[in-house]
Amino acid sequence: MSPARNNEATSALPSEPAMCPSLRDTESLKPLISVIEDDAPLRALLVEWLTADGYRVDVGAPAGVPDAGTSATSEQAKAQLLIVDLFMPRAHGIERLRLVRRAYPGVPVIAISGQFIPSVDAAGAAAVALNVDRVVAKPFEREVILDAVRSLIGKPG
């Protein structure tokens, strides 16, 4: 191949990896988690931890569920997991769980609350009584919430 042809071939390649469609497509392959949490610092921390672990995260109320001060997004319709705060000043947590279950049948739910005792069994009686897949007591450490997430939807990648 002549040098001119070689230069022509390479000039057709994207100059930046971000321009490559296959790299953009891999982002959409990451599991999507929707977080419904009214406490902004905790919500931001959850987003940070989950995205650092390779998940995509949307915040707010999914369609069909009363808002907790944030807006629903179209991406939330594709959520593979919901993390829901049970104690919210403007909405009753149990009612919110009922609406989440109705709006997203079959989508796993992790309920988080400061009302749970720290030694609560994540998949035990409290989870069964609330009709959720896992319960996590606040405050929690990063690995506690990530373990709950991974146990339900696996680790990305």
N, C-alpha and C positions, 0 to 999 in steps of 0.2 A: 504494500500500500504506500502510495506517495505521501510525503509530509503534508501536502495540501489537503489530501483526503482525510488523513488522520486528524488534522486540526478541525476540519468540517464536522467529523463525527463527534469529537469531544465538545465542540461548541453547542451541539444540540442537547447536551445533558444539562440538567438544572444546576445552577451555580451554587445553590444552597440546599442542604438536605431538607429543610422545611418545605421546600417547593415540591418535593417528591410526593405524589399522591399516596404511595404505599405507606409512608411514614404517618401521614394524616389518618389513614384508615386504621392504623394500629391503635390510635387513641380511642376510636369508637368500639374497639374490641374489648377494652377494659371493662370490668363489671361496674355498673352504675349503682350507687347508693344514694338514696334520698334521706336527708337529715331534717327532722322536724324538731327544733330546739329553740325555745324563746330566749335563752341566755346567749347574747352575742359573743362573749369571750369563749364560752364552752363550744358554741357552734363553730367558731373560727378554729379552735383547737382540734375539733373532730375533723374538719375539712383538711387541716394541715396533716394530721396523723394518717388519715385515710388516703389522701393523695400521695403522700410520701411512701405509702405501702403499695402504690400502684393502682388504686381504684379511682374512678371518676366519681365526683360528688356533686349533687345538687342540693340546695337548701330551700326550705319553704314547705308549704302545704301542697301535697299532690292534688290533682284534680278531684273534686268531689269531697274534699276534706276542708273544714273551716280553717282559715288562715290564722297563723300565730304571729302575725306581724311581718311576714315575709310573703313574697309572691310565688305562685306556682309557675313552673316552666314546662314546656312541651317535652323536654327530656325526661321529666319525672314519670311520664307514662311508660317509660322503658325501664324503670328501676327494677333491679334484681334483689334489692334489700331495702327495707325501711328501718331507720333508727328514729324512735319516737320518744320524746320526753313526756312522762305521764303527768307531772305536776306543772301546769301552766296557768298563770293568773287569769287569762282571758278565755280559757277553754278547759273544760273538765277532761282530764286525761283518759278516763275510762270511755267516755263518749267519743273522744278522738280515736281511740283504738278501735271501737266498734265501726266508726266511719272508714278508717283505714282498711280494716278487714273487708268491708263491703266494697270499697272502691278498688282494692287490689287483692282479690281472692287468690290464694296460692303463693303470694309474694311473702317471703319470710320477714318477720318483724322482730326487732330487738327493742324492748322497752327499757328506758333508762329513767331512774328516779332517785332522789335523795330520801324517799320514803322507804326504800328497801333497806334491810339491814345488810351490812357489809358481807356477812357470811352466807347470803342467800345463794341457793343452788341455781345456777344460771338456767338450767332446763328443768327445774323441779316444780314443786307444787304451785309456787307463785306464777310461773310461766303458764302452767296448765290452767290455773284459775283465770288468768287474764287473756287466755287464748292467743298467746304470743310464743315465739320460738325460743327466745332467750330473754332473761332479765339481767340487768347490770345495775348495781348500786352505785350512786354518786356519793362522794367523788370516786373516780376510778383512775387507774393508771393506764397508760397507752397500751401495754400488752394485754390488759384485761379486755378492752373493747376490741382490739384486733383479733384476739383469740376467738371471741364470740362471732365476729364477722367471718373469719376464716372457717369456723366450724359450720357455717350455714352456706356460704357461697364459694369457699375455697380461696386460695391465694392467687392473685393475678399472675398471668404469664406462665 
